[in-house]
Amino acid sequence: MTTSEDRRVERRGFIQRLTALCVRYVERLMPDPYLFAVILTLVVVALVALLVRGATPTGVLKAWYGGVWGAQNIYTFAFQMVLILVTGYTLAEAPVLKRAIIRVASKPTNQVQGALLCFGVSTAFSLLNWGLGLVAGALVARQVAKRLNGAHFGFLIACGFMGYVVWTQGLSSSIALANTDTTSPINVIHKMTGMTVPLTDTIFQPYSWVAVIVVTALLAVAIWRMEPKESLEPDPAVFADEPEPVKPDGKRTVAEWLEDLWILNVLVFAAGITYFVLSGFTLNISSMIMLFTITSALLHRTPIRFIRAFSNAAKVSGPLLLQYPLYGGIVGLLGYLPTGSGKALQTVLAEALVRGADQYTLPFFTFLGSVLISLFVPSGGGHWAVQGPIAVGSAMAVGQHSATYLGLMSMSVAVGEGVANMIQPFWLLPVLAIAKLNVRQVMGFTVIAFLIGFGVAGAAVLIAPHVL
């Protein structure tokens, strides 16, 4: 006779077997993230050759160069994204917050509790700021692994990354913030309709926050049931802190006195907060960078401590700086339009995915397209620049011009990008740098988060048009 305990073990065993299968295939098939970007570039080149009329090798090469280093490069947006990441990491490393992380990480008594803690911290901070959420889970995982012998460090890091799946529905959502800013270069809705879409029509809509609650609950259950049986010890170098420089004996120089002058950081913070108030508490990408920079400066107290923390945080951005140009090249290829030709590859793909959709199914098909395109353009804002015009144009073609519906269309793209991050290694890179792991030791677990996120987000955007 099967008991409830037997059924619970069986269900937990199924999740463990599915996770083990995902881990095994990721370990066998997933290349280094840099090579992943190179392979994606070759795939896009092949698609351009097949689907874009009039494409020539010279034209393809020029389009790629334009996206990597030329006039169409994504340096400005890339630098904004790097700054959000670095300022979020710097803030998390502030002494008061670091002590809080250590204190929180001391609570779990087993691996599942530790994993759920990493996931919960990552989720909460991802809803506040994606850069902070991206690194906070990894920093907690590092402290948890330091205390729990025999834990699987890759599993803890993966759980800390899974909370990132909801960042596009949080306060730092690139697309939602761009919709509110008439000066944003990626405010596609304003460019095409002259309207701005407030956050109340995007991240604060029920289809968004209810989906966040559901996916968080389901992932928590999955994490509880996918606990690996084997262990993976972290590299001891993970726990090595930057040594404090030794100050020479004797009287301080003027330069050293200025470096320790805490009032300078206070003045910077006061100036930033004053501007934020005068701007009407405007939240966009630039203001988020400013807020996290000045708050980090304040919490690190002296200028020199802030400088050292910022410099240390910047080390994790190296892989992004290496790969971002390649994704800029992919964006250039997606937008390549030979003279006298019909449509660019990005238009061909986006239109093919929404062809035949009506006002009720259009957001869902847009979501599917977003998941696909995010594999080539793993950036919320950059992705919206590619798919946004098609999404907005398609909505207008089916007679939907309201800010609420266009907000839904933008969020369909946003949540697709958030879900795809679980199988696209681009944003996992800084986390791997913090943990000193390779992608194959982590991504097998995040595939489960992709499957759950895909199901919940897909259902949300499919139901939303019926209740708006």
C-alpha positions as CSV (number, residue, x, y, z in Angstrom):
1,M,0.0,0.0,0.0
2,T,1.4,3.4,-1.1
3,T,1.6,6.0,1.7
4,S,1.6,9.7,1.4
5,E,5.3,9.7,2.4
6,D,6.0,7.3,-0.5
7,R,4.2,9.5,-3.0
8,R,6.1,12.5,-1.7
9,V,9.5,10.7,-2.2
10,E,8.4,9.6,-5.6
11,R,7.5,13.2,-6.7
12,R,10.7,14.5,-5.2
13,G,12.5,11.7,-7.0
14,F,11.0,12.6,-10.4
15,I,12.2,16.2,-10.0
16,Q,15.7,15.0,-9.0
17,R,15.8,12.7,-12.0
18,L,14.6,15.4,-14.4
19,T,17.2,17.8,-12.9
20,A,19.9,15.2,-13.2
21,L,19.0,14.6,-16.9
22,C,19.2,18.4,-17.5
23,V,22.5,18.6,-15.8
24,R,23.9,15.7,-17.7
25,Y,22.9,17.2,-21.1
26,V,24.1,20.7,-20.3
27,E,27.5,19.2,-19.2
28,R,27.8,17.4,-22.5
29,L,26.4,20.0,-24.9
30,M,26.9,23.5,-23.5
31,P,30.0,25.2,-24.8
32,D,31.8,28.1,-23.1
33,P,29.6,31.2,-23.2
34,Y,32.0,33.0,-25.5
35,L,31.8,30.2,-28.0
36,F,28.0,30.1,-27.5
37,A,27.9,33.7,-28.7
38,V,30.2,32.9,-31.7
39,I,27.9,30.0,-32.6
40,L,24.8,32.2,-32.4
41,T,26.5,34.7,-34.7
42,L,27.1,31.9,-37.3
43,V,23.5,30.8,-37.0
44,V,22.3,34.3,-37.6
45,V,24.6,34.7,-40.6
46,A,23.1,31.4,-42.0
47,L,19.5,32.7,-41.4
48,V,20.4,36.0,-43.1
49,A,21.7,34.1,-46.2
50,L,18.5,32.0,-46.3
51,L,15.8,34.5,-45.5
52,V,17.0,38.0,-46.4
53,R,16.6,38.8,-50.1
54,G,19.7,40.4,-51.7
55,A,22.1,39.6,-48.9
56,T,25.7,39.6,-49.9
57,P,28.8,38.5,-48.0
58,T,30.2,42.1,-48.1
59,G,26.9,43.5,-46.8
60,V,26.7,40.8,-44.0
61,L,30.2,41.6,-42.9
62,K,29.5,45.4,-42.9
63,A,26.3,44.9,-40.8
64,W,28.2,42.7,-38.3
65,Y,31.1,45.2,-38.0
66,G,28.6,48.0,-37.6
67,G,27.0,46.3,-34.6
68,V,30.3,45.3,-33.0
69,W,32.5,48.4,-33.5
70,G,30.8,50.7,-36.0
71,A,28.0,53.3,-36.0
72,Q,25.3,50.9,-34.8
73,N,27.3,49.6,-31.8
74,I,25.6,49.2,-28.4
75,Y,28.4,50.7,-26.3
76,T,26.1,53.2,-24.5
77,F,23.5,50.7,-23.5
78,A,26.2,48.1,-22.7
79,F,28.0,50.6,-20.4
80,Q,24.7,51.3,-18.6
81,M,24.1,47.6,-18.0
82,V,27.7,47.1,-16.7
83,L,27.2,50.1,-14.3
84,I,24.0,48.7,-13.0
85,L,25.7,45.4,-12.3
86,V,28.8,47.0,-10.7
87,T,26.9,49.5,-8.6
88,G,24.6,46.7,-7.4
89,Y,27.6,44.5,-6.4
90,T,29.3,47.5,-4.8
91,L,26.2,48.2,-2.7
92,A,25.9,44.5,-1.7
93,E,29.5,44.6,-0.5
94,A,29.0,47.7,1.8
95,P,30.0,46.7,5.3
96,V,26.6,47.0,6.8
97,L,25.0,44.9,4.1
98,K,27.8,42.4,4.0
99,R,27.4,41.8,7.7
100,A,23.7,41.4,7.1
101,I,24.4,38.8,4.4
102,I,26.7,36.8,6.7
103,R,24.1,36.9,9.5
104,V,21.3,35.8,7.2
105,A,23.5,33.0,5.7
106,S,24.1,31.6,9.2
107,K,20.5,30.6,9.6
108,P,20.2,27.6,7.2
109,T,21.0,24.2,8.8
110,N,20.9,22.1,5.6
111,Q,21.3,22.4,1.9
112,V,17.7,22.9,1.0
113,Q,17.2,25.7,3.5
114,G,20.4,27.3,2.1
115,A,19.2,27.0,-1.5
116,L,15.8,28.5,-0.6
117,L,17.5,31.4,1.2
118,C,19.7,32.1,-1.9
119,F,16.6,32.0,-4.1
120,G,14.5,34.2,-1.9
121,V,17.2,36.8,-1.5
122,S,17.8,36.9,-5.3
123,T,14.1,37.2,-6.0
124,A,13.5,40.0,-3.6
125,F,16.5,42.0,-4.8
126,S,15.8,41.3,-8.5
127,L,12.4,42.9,-8.1
128,L,14.2,46.0,-6.6
129,N,17.2,46.2,-9.0
130,W,18.3,43.6,-11.4
131,G,22.0,44.2,-10.8
132,L,21.7,43.8,-7.1
133,G,19.5,40.8,-7.5
134,L,22.0,39.2,-9.9
135,V,24.8,39.3,-7.4
136,A,23.0,39.1,-4.1
137,G,22.0,35.5,-4.5
138,A,25.6,34.6,-5.4
139,L,27.0,36.4,-2.4
140,V,24.6,34.7,0.0
141,A,25.4,31.3,-1.7
142,R,29.0,31.9,-1.1
143,Q,28.5,32.4,2.6
144,V,26.1,29.5,2.9
145,A,28.6,27.2,1.2
146,K,31.3,28.4,3.6
147,R,29.2,27.1,6.5
148,L,27.6,23.9,5.0
149,N,30.1,21.2,4.4
150,G,29.2,18.7,1.6
151,A,26.8,21.1,-0.2
152,H,26.7,21.3,-4.0
153,F,28.0,24.8,-4.6
154,G,26.7,24.8,-8.2
155,F,23.2,24.1,-6.9
156,L,23.4,26.9,-4.4
157,I,24.6,29.3,-7.1
158,A,21.9,28.2,-9.5
159,C,19.2,28.8,-6.9
160,G,20.7,32.3,-6.3
161,F,20.4,32.9,-10.1
162,M,16.9,31.6,-10.5
163,G,15.4,34.6,-8.7
164,Y,16.7,36.6,-11.6
165,V,13.9,35.2,-13.7
166,V,11.5,37.9,-12.4
167,W,13.7,40.9,-12.9
168,T,11.8,42.2,-15.9
169,Q,8.7,42.5,-13.7
170,G,10.6,44.5,-11.1
171,L,11.4,48.2,-10.5
172,S,14.5,48.1,-12.8
173,S,12.8,46.5,-15.8
174,S,14.5,48.1,-18.8
175,I,11.5,48.0,-21.0
176,A,8.9,49.1,-18.4
177,L,11.2,52.1,-17.4
178,A,11.8,53.0,-21.0
179,N,8.1,53.2,-21.7
180,T,7.8,56.0,-19.1
181,D,10.7,58.1,-20.5
182,T,10.1,60.2,-23.6
183,T,13.9,60.7,-24.0
184,S,14.8,57.0,-23.9
185,P,16.2,55.8,-27.2
186,I,14.4,52.5,-26.7
187,N,10.9,53.9,-25.9
188,V,9.4,52.3,-29.0
189,I,5.8,53.0,-28.0
190,H,6.4,56.7,-27.8
191,K,8.3,56.8,-31.1
192,M,5.4,55.0,-32.9
193,T,2.4,56.4,-31.1
194,G,3.5,59.5,-29.1
195,M,2.3,57.9,-25.9
196,T,4.1,57.0,-22.7
197,V,3.0,53.9,-20.7
198,P,3.2,54.3,-16.9
199,L,4.4,51.5,-14.6
200,T,0.7,51.0,-13.5
201,D,0.1,49.6,-17.0
202,T,3.1,47.2,-17.0
203,I,4.8,45.8,-13.9
204,F,1.9,46.7,-11.6
205,Q,-0.8,45.0,-13.7
206,P,-2.2,41.8,-12.1
207,Y,-1.0,39.6,-14.9
208,S,2.6,40.7,-13.9
209,W,2.6,40.6,-10.1
210,V,0.4,37.5,-9.9
211,A,2.7,35.7,-12.3
212,V,5.7,36.7,-10.0
213,I,3.9,35.2,-7.0
214,V,3.1,31.9,-8.8
215,V,6.5,31.4,-10.4
216,T,8.2,32.1,-7.1
217,A,6.1,29.6,-5.2
218,L,6.5,26.9,-7.9
219,L,10.3,27.4,-8.1
220,A,10.5,27.2,-4.3
221,V,8.8,23.8,-4.4
222,A,11.1,22.7,-7.3
223,I,14.2,23.7,-5.4
224,W,13.1,21.7,-2.4
225,R,12.6,18.6,-4.6
226,M,15.6,18.9,-6.9
227,E,18.3,18.8,-4.2
228,P,21.3,16.9,-5.7
229,K,22.7,14.0,-3.8
230,E,26.3,14.6,-4.7
231,S,28.4,17.5,-3.4
232,L,30.5,20.1,-5.2
233,E,33.1,22.0,-3.0
234,P,33.8,25.6,-3.9
235,D,37.3,26.8,-4.8
236,P,38.9,28.1,-1.6
237,A,39.8,31.3,-3.6
238,V,36.1,32.1,-3.6
239,F,36.3,33.1,0.1
240,A,39.5,35.2,-0.2
241,D,38.8,38.9,0.6
242,E,40.8,41.8,-0.8
243,P,43.4,42.7,1.8
244,E,43.3,46.1,3.3
245,P,46.3,48.2,2.2
246,V,48.8,48.8,5.0
247,K,49.0,52.5,5.8
248,P,52.5,53.8,6.4
249,D,53.4,55.1,9.9
250,G,53.7,58.7,10.5
251,K,51.7,61.8,9.7
252,R,49.0,61.4,7.1
253,T,49.5,63.3,3.8
254,V,46.9,65.7,2.4
255,A,46.0,63.0,-0.2
256,E,45.4,60.4,2.4
257,W,43.3,62.8,4.5
258,L,41.1,63.5,1.5
259,E,40.7,59.8,0.8
260,D,39.3,59.4,4.3
261,L,37.1,62.5,4.2
262,W,33.6,60.9,4.7
263,I,31.8,64.2,4.3
264,L,32.6,64.1,0.5
265,N,30.5,60.9,0.2
266,V,27.7,62.5,2.2
267,L,27.7,65.5,-0.1
268,V,27.6,63.3,-3.2
269,F,24.6,61.4,-1.7
270,A,22.8,64.6,-0.7
271,A,23.3,66.0,-4.2
272,G,22.0,62.8,-5.9
273,I,18.9,62.5,-3.6
274,T,18.1,66.2,-4.2
275,Y,18.2,65.7,-7.9
276,F,16.0,62.6,-7.6
277,V,13.4,64.6,-5.7
278,L,13.5,67.5,-8.1
279,S,13.1,65.1,-11.0
280,G,9.8,63.9,-9.6
281,F,11.2,60.6,-8.4
282,T,11.7,59.5,-12.0
283,L,12.8,55.9,-12.2
284,N,14.7,55.0,-15.4
285,I,18.0,53.2,-16.1
286,S,20.1,56.3,-15.5
287,S,18.4,57.2,-12.2
288,M,18.7,53.6,-10.9
289,I,22.5,53.7,-11.6
290,M,22.7,57.1,-9.8
291,L,20.8,55.9,-6.8
292,F,22.8,52.8,-6.3
293,T,26.1,54.7,-6.8
294,I,25.4,57.4,-4.2
295,T,23.9,54.9,-1.7
296,S,27.0,52.7,-2.1
297,A,29.3,55.7,-1.5
298,L,27.3,56.6,1.6
299,L,27.4,53.1,3.1
300,H,31.1,52.6,2.3
301,R,31.7,55.8,4.3
302,T,35.0,57.0,3.1
303,P,35.9,57.8,-0.6
304,I,38.8,55.4,-0.7
305,R,36.8,52.5,0.6
306,F,34.1,53.2,-1.9
307,I,36.7,53.4,-4.7
308,R,38.2,50.0,-3.7
309,A,34.9,48.3,-3.4
310,F,33.8,49.7,-6.8
311,S,37.1,48.6,-8.4
312,N,36.7,45.1,-7.0
313,A,33.1,44.8,-8.2
314,A,34.2,45.9,-11.7
315,K,36.2,42.7,-12.0
316,V,33.1,40.6,-12.5
317,S,32.1,42.7,-15.5
318,G,35.0,41.4,-17.6
319,P,33.0,38.6,-19.4
320,L,30.2,41.0,-20.2
321,L,32.7,43.5,-21.8
322,L,34.2,40.7,-23.8
323,Q,30.9,39.3,-25.1
324,Y,28.6,42.4,-25.4
325,P,30.3,43.5,-28.7
326,L,29.5,40.1,-30.2
327,Y,25.8,40.5,-29.3
328,G,26.0,44.0,-30.8
329,G,27.1,42.3,-34.0
330,I,24.2,39.9,-33.8
331,V,21.8,42.9,-33.4
332,G,23.5,44.4,-36.5
333,L,22.9,41.2,-38.5
334,L,19.3,41.0,-37.4
335,G,18.7,44.5,-38.7
336,Y,20.7,44.1,-41.9
337,L,18.6,45.3,-44.9
338,P,20.3,45.2,-48.3
339,T,19.5,48.0,-50.7
340,G,16.3,47.3,-52.5
341,S,15.5,44.3,-50.3
342,G,12.2,43.7,-48.5
343,K,12.7,42.9,-44.9
344,A,15.5,42.5,-42.3
345,L,15.9,39.1,-40.5
346,Q,14.5,40.5,-37.3
347,T,11.3,41.6,-39.1
348,V,11.0,38.2,-40.9
349,L,11.3,36.3,-37.6
350,A,9.0,38.6,-35.6
351,E,6.3,38.7,-38.2
352,A,6.4,35.0,-38.8
353,L,5.8,34.4,-35.1
354,V,2.7,36.7,-34.9
355,R,1.2,35.9,-38.3
356,G,-2.4,35.0,-38.0
357,A,-2.7,36.2,-34.3
358,D,-5.7,38.2,-33.1
359,Q,-5.9,40.6,-30.1
360,Y,-6.2,37.7,-27.7
361,T,-3.4,35.5,-29.0
362,L,-1.0,38.3,-30.1
363,P,0.7,38.8,-26.7
364,F,1.3,35.0,-26.3
365,F,2.9,34.7,-29.8
366,T,4.9,37.8,-29.0
367,F,6.1,36.1,-25.8
368,L,7.2,33.0,-27.8
369,G,9.0,35.3,-30.2
370,S,10.7,37.0,-27.3
371,V,12.0,33.7,-25.9
372,L,13.5,32.9,-29.3
373,I,15.0,36.3,-30.0
374,S,16.4,36.5,-26.4
375,L,18.8,33.7,-27.3
376,F,20.3,36.1,-29.9
377,V,19.8,39.4,-28.0
378,P,20.1,38.7,-24.2
379,S,19.3,42.2,-23.1
380,G,15.9,43.6,-22.1
381,G,16.4,47.0,-23.6
382,G,18.4,45.9,-26.6
383,H,15.9,43.1,-27.2
384,W,13.0,45.6,-27.1
385,A,14.7,47.7,-29.7
386,V,14.7,44.7,-32.0
387,Q,11.2,43.2,-31.4
388,G,9.4,46.3,-30.1
389,P,8.5,47.9,-33.4
390,I,7.0,44.6,-34.6
391,A,5.1,44.1,-31.4
392,V,3.6,47.6,-31.3
393,G,2.9,47.6,-35.0
394,S,1.1,44.3,-34.8
395,A,-1.0,45.5,-31.9
396,M,-2.1,48.6,-33.9
397,A,-2.8,46.4,-36.9
398,V,-5.4,44.5,-34.9
399,G,-7.0,47.7,-33.6
400,Q,-5.4,47.9,-30.2
401,H,-4.0,51.4,-29.5
402,S,-4.5,51.8,-25.7
403,A,-1.6,52.3,-23.3
404,T,-2.8,49.3,-21.3
405,Y,-2.7,46.9,-24.3
406,L,0.6,48.3,-25.6
407,G,1.9,47.9,-22.0
408,L,0.9,44.2,-22.2
409,M,2.7,43.8,-25.5
410,S,5.9,45.3,-24.0
411,M,5.6,43.0,-21.0
412,S,5.1,40.0,-23.2
413,V,8.5,40.8,-24.7
414,A,10.0,41.5,-21.2
415,V,8.9,38.3,-19.5
416,G,10.1,36.3,-22.5
417,E,13.5,37.8,-22.1
418,G,13.5,37.1,-18.3
419,V,12.5,33.4,-18.8
420,A,15.1,32.9,-21.6
421,N,17.8,34.1,-19.3
422,M,17.6,30.7,-17.5
423,I,19.0,28.9,-20.6
424,Q,21.0,31.8,-22.1
425,P,24.4,32.0,-20.3
426,F,25.1,35.7,-20.9
427,W,23.8,37.0,-17.6
428,L,25.1,34.0,-15.7
429,L,28.7,35.1,-16.5
430,P,29.1,37.6,-13.6
431,V,27.7,35.1,-11.2
432,L,30.1,32.4,-12.4
433,A,32.9,35.0,-12.0
434,I,31.9,35.5,-8.3
435,A,31.6,31.7,-7.7
436,K,34.6,30.6,-9.8
437,L,32.5,28.0,-11.5
438,N,31.9,27.1,-15.1
439,V,28.5,27.3,-16.8
440,R,28.1,23.5,-17.0
441,Q,28.2,23.2,-13.2
442,V,25.2,25.5,-12.9
443,M,23.0,25.7,-15.9
444,G,21.6,22.2,-15.7
445,F,19.6,23.3,-12.6
446,T,18.4,26.5,-14.2
447,V,16.8,24.6,-17.1
448,I,14.1,23.6,-14.6
449,A,13.5,27.3,-13.8
450,F,13.1,28.0,-17.5
451,L,10.4,25.3,-17.9
452,I,8.5,26.6,-14.9
453,G,8.9,30.3,-15.9
454,F,7.9,29.5,-19.5
455,G,4.7,27.8,-18.4
456,V,3.6,30.5,-15.9
457,A,4.6,33.5,-18.0
458,G,3.0,32.0,-21.1
459,A,-0.3,31.4,-19.3
460,A,-0.2,34.9,-17.9
461,V,0.1,36.7,-21.2
462,L,-2.4,34.3,-22.8
463,I,-5.1,35.1,-20.1
464,A,-4.3,38.8,-19.8
465,P,-6.1,40.1,-22.9
466,H,-9.3,38.5,-21.7
467,V,-9.3,40.4,-18.4
468,L,-7.8,43.8,-19.3
